[in-house]
């Protein structure tokens, strides 16, 4: 087996029975904030041809540094077979079909699939409402010569399921930041230092837990950090190590691996790692080792050259941001109030007022919007007290509104092009709201909020509902998810899509665990 780094979380895996391109990301994302680091815009034509024409394409999840829609449309062979994780909704599948891909292979969460005489893959899904209707996923690839675990961003809560496939040769894992917190928050430098250090340490600690649990022969730090080439965001690059940023590069985690006695491999775009079941592992970089070392030893010079090459693109990209409209407040009100009305539990869990400044307060173009969760209202802010605040450039707000972006975390917040303030502790439900700006997403977010606030489900647990000729109990025997929202029929199975539990329609027997039984019968029986 051979694994070639494409950059960030991207890998091209060559096996005995074909190749799998994983998360190819090339174009800057999140309003031009994130660039691939080290850069992957100078790969050889031969490698680019192989990346664009794989046998299989795996997209782990729908964040733009993994799902590069524009690049896929322009470059990827549309006959490629697409491996779709077994997510709760078909959102990723719908996106891939919209991009022109026709050969879709739907997988089942944690169920091994045979793709060839030697090639087997398993996709593990981590289903989290905080990540929208899907979440993240990890891919295990086995071909008889070796086993690769591509964990990318997947923070699985059941790591033992990743380890059950057998010895792992190569473990690719995220270790660096992939969030806007805490850098965008209004804090003193001293407090920000504390928050940044704590966040970086927690990132490394979490990654090392996975490393220890998987116990692979070698670990490849991947899926971060990005490079920030826009002058407004240059501060987020970690160059000397003193920056107030949660984006340390590979060297830092390589040191953590070495201290723990683990074998780490520093891969740059184009690095090939060949390995086999006999224990042989060969690493080939696309440039001399001295040039690889220089990327990190002379990081500021490397980034400045990278920045100069992309400055014209950044300038053009800024010109595409949507200008101010006179109807911004009215548009948000018409869009969000119906969503708030259908999510009373989520709104009550937020429990306070959030102010969104579209523009700098005090400037003529600023529109200050109140999102009043207790009263389910969107209106102009007139100075009332609030517990949450966002200040975002007007053009950026106008752009995601014009796009009707249903996940502002992916479309806007990951850009780090905003500031935030909160009176108290982190409120997951506030961000769940901004990740659920469609009827489909909000329905699921509300159902999950109800489940968390009333895990026994009360009267609902005794209810039943009808679906496609079957009478089914209303709540899942696993964790009491509302099956009227999270349930679907898949062939001869009923699936709870919140956590992927599957039940035999004929008997109600659970195929994930023997101690769960679903009440189900035919409607005409």
FENVEN-V468775 format. One record per residue. N is the residue number from 1. BURIAL is I if it has 24 or more other C-alpha atoms within 12 Angstrom, else O. Layout:
BEGIN
n | burial
N | BURIAL
N | BURIAL
END
This chain:
BEGIN
n | burial
1 | I
2 | I
3 | I
4 | I
5 | I
6 | I
7 | I
8 | I
9 | I
10 | I
11 | I
12 | I
13 | I
14 | I
15 | I
16 | I
17 | I
18 | I
19 | I
20 | I
21 | I
22 | I
23 | I
24 | I
25 | I
26 | I
27 | I
28 | I
29 | I
30 | I
31 | I
32 | I
33 | I
34 | I
35 | I
36 | I
37 | I
38 | I
39 | I
40 | I
41 | I
42 | O
43 | I
44 | O
45 | O
46 | O
47 | I
48 | I
49 | O
50 | I
51 | I
52 | I
53 | I
54 | I
55 | I
56 | I
57 | I
58 | I
59 | I
60 | I
61 | I
62 | I
63 | I
64 | I
65 | I
66 | I
67 | I
68 | I
69 | I
70 | O
71 | I
72 | I
73 | O
74 | O
75 | I
76 | I
77 | I
78 | I
79 | O
80 | I
81 | I
82 | I
83 | I
84 | I
85 | I
86 | I
87 | I
88 | I
89 | I
90 | I
91 | I
92 | I
93 | I
94 | O
95 | I
96 | I
97 | I
98 | O
99 | I
100 | I
101 | I
102 | O
103 | O
104 | I
105 | I
106 | I
107 | I
108 | I
109 | I
110 | I
111 | I
112 | I
113 | I
114 | O
115 | I
116 | O
117 | O
118 | O
119 | I
120 | I
121 | I
122 | I
123 | I
124 | I
125 | I
126 | I
127 | I
128 | I
129 | I
130 | I
131 | I
132 | I
133 | I
134 | I
135 | I
136 | I
137 | I
138 | I
139 | I
140 | I
141 | I
142 | I
143 | I
144 | I
145 | I
146 | I
147 | I
148 | I
149 | I
150 | I
151 | I
152 | I
153 | I
154 | I
155 | I
156 | I
157 | O
158 | O
159 | I
160 | O
161 | I
162 | I
163 | I
164 | O
165 | I
166 | O
167 | I
168 | I
169 | I
170 | I
171 | I
172 | I
173 | I
174 | I
175 | I
176 | I
177 | I
178 | I
179 | I
180 | I
181 | I
182 | I
183 | I
184 | I
185 | I
186 | O
187 | O
188 | O
189 | O
190 | O
191 | O
192 | O
193 | O
194 | O
195 | I
196 | I
197 | I
198 | O
199 | I
200 | I
201 | O
202 | O
203 | I
204 | I
205 | O
206 | I
207 | I
208 | I
209 | I
210 | I
211 | I
212 | I
213 | O
214 | I
215 | I
216 | I
217 | I
218 | I
219 | I
220 | I
221 | I
222 | I
223 | I
224 | I
225 | I
226 | I
227 | I
228 | I
229 | I
230 | I
231 | O
232 | O
233 | I
234 | I
235 | I
236 | I
237 | I
238 | I
239 | I
240 | O
241 | O
242 | O
243 | O
244 | I
245 | I
246 | I
247 | I
248 | I
249 | I
250 | I
251 | I
252 | I
253 | I
254 | I
255 | O
256 | I
257 | I
258 | O
259 | O
260 | O
261 | O
262 | I
263 | I
264 | I
265 | I
266 | I
267 | I
268 | I
269 | I
270 | I
271 | I
272 | I
273 | I
274 | I
275 | I
276 | I
277 | O
278 | O
279 | O
280 | O
281 | O
282 | O
283 | I
284 | I
285 | I
286 | I
287 | O
288 | O
289 | O
290 | O
291 | O
292 | I
293 | O
294 | O
295 | I
296 | I
297 | O
298 | O
299 | I
300 | O
301 | O
302 | I
303 | I
304 | O
305 | O
306 | I
307 | I
308 | O
309 | O
310 | I
311 | O
312 | O
313 | O
314 | I
315 | O
316 | O
317 | O
318 | O
319 | O
320 | O
321 | O
322 | O
323 | O
324 | O
325 | O
326 | O
327 | O
328 | I
329 | I
330 | O
331 | O
332 | I
333 | I
334 | O
335 | I
336 | I
337 | I
338 | O
339 | I
340 | I
341 | I
342 | I
343 | I
344 | I
345 | I
346 | I
347 | I
348 | I
349 | I
350 | I
351 | I
352 | I
353 | I
354 | I
355 | I
356 | I
357 | I
358 | I
359 | I
360 | O
361 | O
362 | O
363 | O
364 | O
365 | O
366 | I
367 | I
368 | I
369 | I
370 | I
371 | I
372 | I
373 | I
374 | I
375 | O
376 | I
377 | I
378 | I
379 | I
380 | I
381 | I
382 | O
383 | O
384 | O
385 | O
386 | I
387 | I
388 | I
389 | I
390 | I
391 | I
392 | I
393 | I
394 | I
395 | I
396 | I
397 | I
398 | I
399 | I
400 | I
401 | I
402 | O
403 | O
404 | O
405 | I
406 | I
407 | I
408 | I
409 | I
410 | I
411 | I
412 | I
413 | I
414 | I
415 | I
416 | I
417 | I
418 | I
419 | I
420 | I
421 | I
422 | I
423 | O
424 | O
425 | O
426 | O
427 | I
428 | O
429 | I
430 | I
431 | I
432 | I
433 | I
434 | I
435 | I
436 | I
437 | I
438 | I
439 | I
440 | I
441 | I
442 | I
443 | I
444 | I
445 | I
446 | I
447 | I
448 | I
449 | I
450 | I
451 | I
452 | O
453 | O
454 | O
455 | O
456 | O
457 | I
458 | O
459 | O
460 | O
461 | I
462 | O
463 | O
464 | O
465 | I
466 | O
467 | O
468 | O
469 | O
470 | I
471 | I
472 | I
473 | I
474 | I
475 | I
476 | I
477 | I
478 | I
479 | I
480 | I
481 | I
482 | I
483 | I
484 | I
485 | I
486 | I
487 | I
488 | I
489 | I
490 | O
491 | O
492 | O
493 | I
494 | I
495 | I
496 | I
497 | I
498 | I
499 | I
500 | I
501 | I
502 | I
503 | I
504 | I
505 | I
506 | O
507 | O
508 | I
509 | I
510 | I
511 | I
512 | I
513 | O
514 | O
515 | O
516 | O
517 | I
518 | I
519 | I
520 | I
521 | O
522 | O
523 | O
524 | O
525 | O
END
